[in-house]
């Protein structure tokens, strides 16, 4: 199964997609698979991007004052 390109999703879409996928894997009890391990790497990239976006947004808000 192909993971979506994180660059083509905004943060909200990425989080929603990840939650849906992890729930699906949970129902299938498919946690010890190559797809699950790939999904964890994808999530790490998403988490990093979300954090960077949060920091950038806070900096932009401060610059308005």
C-alpha positions, 0 to 999 in steps of 0.5 A, spaced: 500 500 500 502 506 498 503 512 503 500 519 500 505 524 499 505 529 505 507 535 501 500 534 498 496 534 504 495 540 509 496 538 517 489 537 518 488 532 512 495 528 514 492 527 521 486 525 519 488 520 514 493 517 519 488 516 524 484 513 519 489 508 517 492 507 524 484 505 526 484 500 520 490 497 522 488 496 529 482 492 527 486 488 522 491 487 528 496 488 523 501 492 527 507 487 525 508 489 518 512 493 513 506 497 512 505 499 519 513 500 520 513 505 514 507 508 517 510 510 523 516 513 519 511 517 515 508 519 522 514 522 524 515 526 518 508 529 519 509 530 527 516 534 525 512 538 520 506 540 524 511 542 530 515 546 525 508 549 522 506 551 529 513 554 531 512 558 524 505 560 526 507 563 533 513 567 530 508 570 525 503 572 530 509 575 534 511 579 528 504 582 527 505 586 534 
